[in-house]
Amino acid sequence: MVAHTEIPAHVTHEKLVKTSKNVQFESGDTGANGPGDLHAQDKSLHNKSTSRPEEGSAMNKRAFHKEEECSLFVAFFTFLSYGVLLMLGYIREFFVPVTTKEKNREGYVPLYIGFESFYTRNVYRRIQDCWNRAIASVPGAEIDLLERYTPDYGWTMKVTGKKLKCINAGSYNYLGFAENNGPCHDTSCETTKAVGITTSSPRLELGTLEIHKKLETLVTEFLGVEDAITFGMGFATNVLNLPSLLGPGCLVLSDEFNHASLILGLRLSGATVKVFQHNNANDLERKLREALIHGHPRTRRPWKKAMIVVEGIYSMEGSICDLPGFIRIKKKYKTYLYVDEAHSIGALGPRGGGVVDYYGVDPKDVDIHMGTFTKSFGAAGGYIAGSKDLINHLRVYSHAQSYAASMPPPVAQQIITSMSIIMGKDGTGEGRRRIQQLARNVKYFRQRLRQMGFIVYGHDDSPVVPLLLYLIPKITMFVRELTKRGVAGVGVGFPATKITGGRMRFCLSAAHTKEMLDKILQEVDFVGDMCSCKYSKIPKSLEPIEW
């Protein structure tokens, strides 16, 4: 069972009454499906520019560069480009009937939403060769892309049979464990031969093996918590467990840039969600205080429990959460803190322990540790860790325990081996070397991009490096030209970002050598001049950057 916060109904504006944090979860508090128009309760926040913590917060004690806003000139032409695309699309489809409408569906409602289908046909289809690219290798430091072409203007894509060897600057292989040789590969092969590929059963039935227990014990030790539970899919770790912890009558304060898995999990829980500005502890505290004072918006009754939900590293922004600031608020108002470390675990901190290790805070100050094994560990699945009461509750009530197949044994072994290397249990310093190599790569790459004149978002220690391009034609040209020059990156635009937030997103790895980084930087510099997208107005430092 897990504690939760109750706020007395008689709390006033002048005084917040402190309550005990040792109240237990009741069985009736477990997940319930509800419509919950998640994040619609604060839609205005999604249209505001990202607000940064004020001076003096813990965030500013770490290396951070002020993010440059999109200029009015660039914003005007970005909106204009979308407007022209959509206008031409409507004109074209008015005079030339769409040939891809559903057939033999008389009497049925359309399978696809109107505008979504229209946008896909007239914007995404024309440039879809930049996404969903097929690969023919492991996503290591280098990657083999299958060359494709379209004979019908993007309606279909065909492979030529040729492979393009590229430096991989787009995978979440932060510590370089996505390998097809070495100790992780060898031990996983041995486990496959000994145990098999899968249990074909949920954990609560026949799906729990000794290797799962061994993995959970290792995760517990790695994170410095009381207990941990693992799942076969990272996305489902959020979606299927949040409804087990929250329900109608619960309050959630969610960062506006939280991942889709968190948003879906919160929506399924039926909890009331308040969205606060990205990484802004002051805005969080203001909204949390108001919600606790006024109670449930319909009944004005006190909340059953309150929870703050944030991420360690935001995969689209490259920003690191202000964990000390959130912990301060969590303690002050006796709420819970849920930290999604999908991108930060293994990639941050001197021990690779994620954002908790990065700031050096007590793991017990975070009530619910969540993370995935799909990034730094080169595997699949996810975990939730914390107190024994929390984990015992999830072992009984989690939908992932009852309905989803357990983690395949070879995948569990991949995680055990890679995590053991990170912890130094293999008797070598390989894990520490990879952590330090990643940190060195990140600082060098980010500083060089800024020196070239690009606008780069995020913190200096974040391995997710967004480079702002804004216009869709520039995103498309950047992806295509870099691929021609042997660099595989990821372009991101609307609706994955706001309209004026189009970007290239580079993900760095400990497997990248300095020569690889210099090659990427050389090609990015050349293509940046070709596309005229060096938008930064901050004076460039010409001082040499140490490696």
Backbone hydrogen bonds, N-H to C=O, Kabsch-Sander energy under -0.5 kcal/mol:
donor,donor_aa,acceptor,acceptor_aa,energy
4,H,23,V,-1.6
7,I,303,W,-0.8
11,V,8,P,-1.4
12,T,15,K,-1.3
17,V,15,K,-0.6
23,V,4,H,-0.6
25,F,2,V,-1.0
29,D,26,E,-2.5
30,T,27,S,-1.3
31,G,243,P,-0.9
32,A,269,S,-0.8
34,G,267,R,-0.6
38,L,36,G,-2.8
40,A,37,D,-1.9
41,Q,37,D,-0.6
42,D,39,H,-0.7
43,K,40,A,-1.1
45,L,42,D,-1.7
46,H,43,K,-1.2
47,N,43,K,-0.6
47,N,44,S,-0.9
48,K,45,L,-1.2
57,S,54,E,-1.6
60,N,57,S,-0.7
61,K,58,A,-1.2
62,R,59,M,-1.5
65,H,458,G,-0.6
75,A,71,S,-2.8
76,F,72,L,-2.5
77,F,73,F,-1.7
78,T,74,V,-2.0
79,F,75,A,-2.5
80,L,76,F,-2.3
81,S,77,F,-2.2
82,Y,78,T,-1.8
83,G,79,F,-2.7
84,V,80,L,-2.7
85,L,81,S,-2.1
86,L,82,Y,-2.6
87,M,83,G,-2.6
88,L,84,V,-2.6
89,G,85,L,-1.8
90,Y,86,L,-2.4
91,I,87,M,-2.4
92,R,88,L,-2.7
93,E,89,G,-2.3
94,F,90,Y,-1.4
95,F,91,I,-1.8
96,V,92,R,-3.0
101,K,98,V,-0.6
108,Y,105,R,-2.3
117,S,113,I,-2.5
118,F,114,G,-2.3
119,Y,115,F,-3.2
120,T,116,E,-2.1
121,R,117,S,-2.2
122,N,118,F,-2.4
123,V,119,Y,-2.2
124,Y,119,Y,-1.6
125,R,120,T,-2.5
127,I,123,V,-0.6
127,I,124,Y,-1.5
128,Q,125,R,-0.9
130,C,127,I,-2.1
131,W,128,Q,-1.6
136,A,144,D,-2.7
140,G,138,V,-2.2
140,G,142,E,-0.8
143,I,166,C,-3.0
145,L,143,I,-0.6
145,L,164,L,-2.7
146,L,134,A,-2.5
147,E,145,L,-0.6
147,E,162,K,-3.0
149,Y,158,K,-2.6
155,W,152,D,-1.1
158,K,149,Y,-3.1
160,T,147,E,-2.2
161,G,147,E,-0.6
164,L,145,L,-3.4
165,K,163,K,-0.6
166,C,143,I,-2.8
166,C,164,L,-0.6
167,I,486,G,-2.8
168,N,141,A,-2.7
169,A,167,I,-0.9
169,A,488,A,-2.5
173,N,171,S,-0.5
174,Y,172,Y,-1.6
176,G,173,N,-1.0
179,E,177,F,-2.0
186,D,182,G,-2.4
187,T,183,P,-2.5
188,S,184,C,-1.9
189,C,185,H,-2.0
190,E,186,D,-2.0
191,T,187,T,-2.2
192,T,188,S,-2.2
193,K,189,C,-2.0
194,A,190,E,-1.9
195,V,191,T,-3.2
196,G,191,T,-1.0
196,G,192,T,-0.9
203,R,404,A,-0.5
204,L,401,Q,-2.0
205,E,202,P,-1.2
207,G,202,P,-2.2
209,L,207,G,-0.7
212,H,209,L,-0.7
213,K,209,L,-1.5
214,K,210,E,-2.4
215,L,211,I,-2.0
216,E,212,H,-2.3
217,T,213,K,-2.0
218,L,214,K,-2.0
219,V,215,L,-2.6
220,T,216,E,-2.0
221,E,217,T,-1.9
222,F,218,L,-2.6
223,L,219,V,-2.3
224,G,220,T,-1.3
225,V,220,T,-1.6
226,E,386,G,-0.8
227,D,386,G,-1.9
229,I,384,I,-2.5
231,F,382,G,-2.9
237,T,233,M,-1.0
237,T,234,G,-0.6
238,N,234,G,-0.9
238,N,235,F,-0.7
239,V,235,F,-1.9
240,L,236,A,-2.7
242,L,238,N,-2.0
244,S,241,N,-1.0
245,L,241,N,-0.7
245,L,242,L,-1.2
246,L,242,L,-2.0
250,C,247,G,-1.7
251,L,305,K,-2.8
252,V,272,T,-2.5
253,L,307,M,-2.8
254,S,252,V,-0.6
254,S,274,K,-2.6
255,D,309,V,-1.6
256,E,276,F,-1.7
258,N,255,D,-1.8
262,L,259,H,-0.6
263,I,259,H,-2.1
264,L,260,A,-2.7
265,G,261,S,-2.2
266,L,262,L,-2.5
267,R,263,I,-2.2
268,L,264,L,-2.4
269,S,265,G,-1.3
270,G,266,L,-0.9
270,G,267,R,-0.7
271,A,266,L,-0.7
272,T,250,C,-2.6
274,K,252,V,-3.2
276,F,254,S,-2.0
280,N,277,Q,-2.2
281,A,279,N,-0.9
284,L,280,N,-2.1
285,E,281,A,-2.5
286,R,282,N,-2.0
287,K,283,D,-2.3
288,L,284,L,-2.7
289,R,285,E,-2.6
290,E,286,R,-1.9
291,A,287,K,-2.2
292,L,288,L,-2.4
293,I,289,R,-2.2
294,H,290,E,-2.3
295,G,291,A,-1.7
296,H,301,R,-2.8
300,R,296,H,-2.6
304,K,249,G,-2.7
307,M,251,L,-2.1
308,I,336,Y,-2.9
309,V,253,L,-2.9
310,V,308,I,-0.5
310,V,338,Y,-2.5
312,G,340,D,-3.0
314,Y,319,S,-2.3
315,S,313,I,-0.6
318,G,314,Y,-3.0
321,C,312,G,-2.4
323,L,321,C,-2.0
326,F,322,D,-2.0
327,I,323,L,-2.7
328,R,324,P,-2.1
329,I,325,G,-1.7
330,K,326,F,-2.7
331,K,327,I,-2.4
332,K,328,R,-2.1
333,Y,329,I,-2.3
334,K,330,K,-0.6
335,T,330,K,-1.8
336,Y,306,A,-2.3
338,Y,308,I,-3.4
339,V,337,L,-0.5
339,V,368,I,-2.4
340,D,310,V,-2.7
340,D,338,Y,-0.5
341,E,339,V,-0.8
341,E,370,M,-4.0
345,I,341,E,-2.3
346,G,352,G,-1.8
347,A,344,S,-0.9
348,L,344,S,-1.6
352,G,349,G,-0.9
354,G,348,L,-1.8
358,Y,354,G,-2.4
359,Y,355,V,-1.8
360,G,356,V,-0.9
361,V,356,V,-1.6
365,D,362,D,-2.3
366,V,363,P,-1.4
367,D,337,L,-0.5
367,D,365,D,-0.6
368,I,337,L,-2.2
369,H,385,A,-2.8
370,M,339,V,-2.6
370,M,368,I,-0.6
371,G,383,Y,-1.9
373,F,381,G,-2.7
374,T,381,G,-0.5
378,G,375,K,-1.2
379,A,373,F,-2.3
382,G,231,F,-1.8
383,Y,371,G,-2.6
384,I,229,I,-2.3
385,A,369,H,-2.9
386,G,227,D,-2.2
387,S,367,D,-0.5
391,I,387,S,-2.1
392,N,388,K,-2.7
393,H,389,D,-2.0
394,L,390,L,-2.0
395,R,391,I,-2.3
396,V,392,N,-0.9
396,V,393,H,-0.6
397,Y,393,H,-2.7
398,S,394,L,-2.2
399,H,240,L,-1.3
401,Q,398,S,-0.6
402,S,398,S,-1.0
403,Y,399,H,-2.7
404,A,399,H,-0.7
406,S,201,S,-2.1
411,V,408,P,-0.6
412,A,408,P,-2.1
413,Q,409,P,-2.3
414,Q,410,P,-1.9
415,I,411,V,-2.0
416,I,412,A,-2.4
417,T,413,Q,-2.6
418,S,414,Q,-2.4
419,M,415,I,-2.9
420,S,416,I,-2.1
421,I,417,T,-1.9
422,I,418,S,-2.2
423,M,419,M,-2.1
424,G,420,S,-0.6
424,G,421,I,-0.8
425,K,420,S,-2.5
426,D,420,S,-0.7
427,G,424,G,-1.4
431,G,421,I,-0.8
433,R,429,G,-2.3
434,R,430,E,-2.3
435,I,431,G,-2.0
436,Q,432,R,-2.3
437,Q,433,R,-2.4
438,L,434,R,-2.4
439,A,435,I,-2.0
440,R,436,Q,-2.3
441,N,437,Q,-2.7
442,V,438,L,-2.6
443,K,439,A,-2.0
444,Y,440,R,-2.1
445,F,441,N,-2.6
446,R,442,V,-2.4
447,Q,443,K,-2.1
448,R,444,Y,-2.0
449,L,445,F,-2.1
450,R,446,R,-2.1
451,Q,447,Q,-2.1
452,M,448,R,-1.5
453,G,449,L,-0.7
453,G,450,R,-0.9
454,F,449,L,-1.8
456,V,454,F,-0.7
457,Y,466,P,-2.0
459,H,318,G,-1.9
460,D,63,A,-1.2
462,S,459,H,-1.8
465,V,463,P,-0.6
465,V,506,F,-3.3
467,L,504,M,-3.5
468,L,455,I,-2.3
468,L,466,P,-0.6
469,L,502,G,-2.4
470,Y,502,G,-2.7
471,L,469,L,-2.3
475,I,471,L,-2.0
476,T,472,I,-2.6
477,M,473,P,-2.5
478,F,474,K,-2.5
479,V,475,I,-2.3
480,R,476,T,-2.4
481,E,477,M,-2.8
482,L,478,F,-2.4
483,T,479,V,-2.0
484,K,480,R,-2.1
485,R,481,E,-1.4
486,G,483,T,-1.7
487,V,482,L,-2.8
488,A,167,I,-2.8
489,G,487,V,-0.7
490,V,505,R,-1.0
492,V,503,R,-3.2
496,A,493,G,-1.7
497,T,493,G,-0.6
501,G,498,K,-2.2
502,G,499,I,-0.6
503,R,492,V,-2.9
504,M,467,L,-2.7
505,R,490,V,-3.1
506,F,465,V,-2.6
506,F,504,M,-0.6
507,C,169,A,-1.9
508,L,463,P,-2.1
508,L,506,F,-0.5
510,A,174,Y,-2.2
512,H,509,S,-1.3
517,L,513,T,-2.2
518,D,514,K,-2.7
519,K,515,E,-1.9
520,I,516,M,-2.5
521,L,517,L,-2.9
522,Q,518,D,-2.4
523,E,519,K,-2.1
524,V,520,I,-2.7
525,D,521,L,-2.5
526,F,522,Q,-1.9
527,V,523,E,-2.8
528,G,524,V,-2.5
529,D,525,D,-1.7
530,M,526,F,-1.9
531,C,527,V,-2.4
532,S,528,G,-0.9
533,C,528,G,-1.9
535,Y,533,C,-1.4
536,S,453,G,-2.0
546,E,544,P,-0.5
